[in-house]
Structure formats: C-alpha cells, structure tokens
Amino acid sequence: MARAVDIGTVAAENQRRAEHIAKLANAFDSKFTIPGVGLKLGYDSILGLIPGIGDAITSMAGGYIIYHAAKAGARKRILLRMGINTLLDSTLGSVPLIGDLFDMAYRSNTRNAKLALKEMNYHAAEQGRRKLIA
C-alpha cells in the first residue's frame, strides 16, 4: 500500500516547493482508498481511464514535479531518472486497461517526488556542511 510522501529536511527556500511536490504526488497516486480492499488510487488512475486526454493531463503533472525538482537544483542524472519514470508511465499507461493497472502499481509521481525530495534533502545537508566549514 502507498504511504504519503514524506518531505524530510529541506532548505528553507525549498520548503514550500517540497510540500507542493509531496501534495501533488499524493493527489495523483494515492488520494483515494477503495473501502474493504485498502487499495489506494489517485487522479492518475482515474484520469487514465479517459483515452488520450487523461494520459496527457497526468503526464503534465509528472512534468510539473520534474520542473520543481529542476528549480530546486536537482542534478541532471536525477532529472533524467524522473523523466524516464514519467515517459514509462505515459507510454505504458496509455495501453487501455492494462495501462491503468500499470499506473496503479508503478506510481511514477510518487517515485519522482521521492527522488526530488531526496535530492532536496541532499542539498540541505550539503548547505549545512558548507556553513560548518565556512
């Protein structure tokens, strides 16, 4: 089962951005719980049922998370991994029905949010180390 994305420790200038990324990932991947089963679904799974348009909207949400990671200073290799996650989700998620099941299992927005937030945590730690050295 999916858990809410934890933002961890980020630099003060990235606090709002980190909260926004976590909120967006949770909304698109695990907003709703199916009673009795405990399976979490998000807007990604629901919008994915709309051919073409749904996948385009969810891809834009994935791109938005990548954009925020880039603005926060994520390294290129992290942005590349995030792009591959979104591309994989968009490509395989566009297959009718099987793609929707893939969306529910893969949760690319949560994966990308965790990558972005881990990178922000890394930058906050580096910033703290620089202050100790200076």
C-alpha positions as CSV (number, residue, x, y, z in Angstrom):
1,M,0.0,0.0,0.0
2,A,1.2,3.5,-0.8
3,R,2.1,5.9,2.0
4,A,2.1,9.6,2.0
5,V,5.3,11.1,0.6
6,D,7.5,12.5,3.5
7,I,9.4,15.7,2.7
8,G,12.2,15.1,5.2
9,T,14.6,18.0,5.9
10,V,14.9,20.6,3.1
11,A,16.4,24.0,2.9
12,A,14.1,26.8,4.0
13,E,13.9,28.2,0.4
14,N,12.6,24.8,-0.8
15,Q,10.1,24.1,2.0
16,R,7.0,25.3,0.1
17,R,8.2,23.6,-3.1
18,A,8.8,20.3,-1.3
19,E,5.3,20.4,0.3
20,H,3.8,21.1,-3.1
21,I,5.6,18.2,-4.7
22,A,4.5,15.8,-1.9
23,K,0.9,17.0,-2.1
24,L,0.8,16.7,-5.9
25,A,2.3,13.2,-5.9
26,N,-0.1,12.1,-3.2
27,A,-3.1,13.5,-5.1
28,F,-2.2,11.8,-8.3
29,D,-1.1,8.5,-6.9
30,S,-2.8,7.8,-3.6
31,K,-5.6,10.3,-2.9
32,F,-8.5,7.8,-2.5
33,T,-8.8,4.4,-0.7
34,I,-11.0,1.6,-2.0
35,P,-13.0,0.5,1.0
36,G,-12.6,-3.1,2.1
37,V,-9.6,-3.6,-0.1
38,G,-7.4,-0.8,1.2
39,L,-6.0,-0.1,-2.3
40,K,-5.0,3.5,-2.9
41,L,-5.8,5.3,-6.1
42,G,-5.2,8.8,-7.3
43,Y,-6.2,11.1,-10.1
44,D,-3.6,9.4,-12.3
45,S,-5.5,6.1,-12.2
46,I,-8.9,7.8,-12.7
47,L,-7.9,10.2,-15.4
48,G,-6.0,7.4,-17.2
49,L,-9.4,5.8,-18.0
50,I,-10.1,8.7,-20.4
51,P,-8.3,7.8,-23.6
52,G,-5.6,10.3,-24.7
53,I,-6.7,13.3,-22.7
54,G,-6.3,11.6,-19.3
55,D,-2.8,10.4,-20.0
56,A,-1.8,13.9,-21.3
57,I,-3.1,15.5,-18.1
58,T,-1.2,13.0,-15.9
59,S,2.0,13.5,-17.9
60,M,1.8,17.2,-17.4
61,A,1.5,16.6,-13.6
62,G,4.6,14.4,-13.9
63,G,6.4,17.2,-15.8
64,Y,5.4,19.7,-13.2
65,I,7.1,17.7,-10.5
66,I,10.2,17.5,-12.7
67,Y,10.1,21.2,-13.2
68,H,10.0,21.9,-9.5
69,A,12.9,19.5,-8.9
70,A,14.9,21.3,-11.6
71,K,14.1,24.7,-10.0
72,A,15.3,23.3,-6.6
73,G,18.6,22.4,-8.2
74,A,18.3,18.7,-8.8
75,R,21.3,17.1,-10.6
76,K,20.9,16.2,-14.2
77,R,21.0,12.4,-13.6
78,I,18.1,12.7,-11.1
79,L,16.1,14.7,-13.6
80,L,16.9,12.1,-16.2
81,R,15.6,9.3,-14.0
82,M,12.5,11.3,-13.3
83,G,11.9,11.9,-17.0
84,I,12.3,8.2,-17.7
85,N,9.7,7.4,-14.9
86,T,7.3,9.8,-16.5
87,L,7.9,8.6,-20.0
88,L,7.5,5.0,-18.9
89,D,4.2,5.9,-17.1
90,S,2.9,7.8,-20.1
91,T,3.9,5.1,-22.6
92,L,2.7,2.0,-20.8
93,G,-0.1,3.9,-19.1
94,S,-1.7,4.7,-22.5
95,V,-2.5,1.0,-23.2
96,P,-6.2,0.5,-22.4
97,L,-7.0,-1.2,-19.1
98,I,-3.5,-2.9,-18.8
99,G,-2.0,0.6,-18.7
100,D,-4.4,1.7,-15.9
101,L,-3.3,-1.3,-13.8
102,F,0.3,-0.3,-14.5
103,D,-0.5,3.2,-13.3
104,M,-1.9,1.9,-10.1
105,A,1.2,-0.2,-9.4
106,Y,4.0,1.9,-10.8
107,R,3.1,5.3,-9.2
108,S,5.5,7.4,-11.2
109,N,4.6,10.6,-9.4
110,T,5.4,9.2,-6.0
111,R,8.7,7.8,-7.4
112,N,9.6,11.2,-8.8
113,A,8.5,13.0,-5.7
114,K,10.8,10.8,-3.6
115,L,13.7,11.4,-6.0
116,A,13.1,15.1,-5.9
117,L,12.7,15.3,-2.1
118,K,15.8,13.1,-1.6
119,E,17.7,15.5,-3.8
120,M,16.4,18.5,-1.8
121,N,17.4,16.7,1.4
122,Y,20.9,16.1,-0.1
123,H,21.2,19.8,-1.0
124,A,20.1,20.9,2.5
125,A,22.7,18.6,4.1
126,E,25.4,19.9,1.7
127,Q,24.4,23.5,2.5
128,G,24.6,22.7,6.3
129,R,28.1,21.2,5.8
130,R,29.3,24.3,3.9
131,K,28.1,26.5,6.8
132,L,30.0,24.4,9.3
133,I,33.2,24.6,7.2
134,A,33.0,28.3,6.5
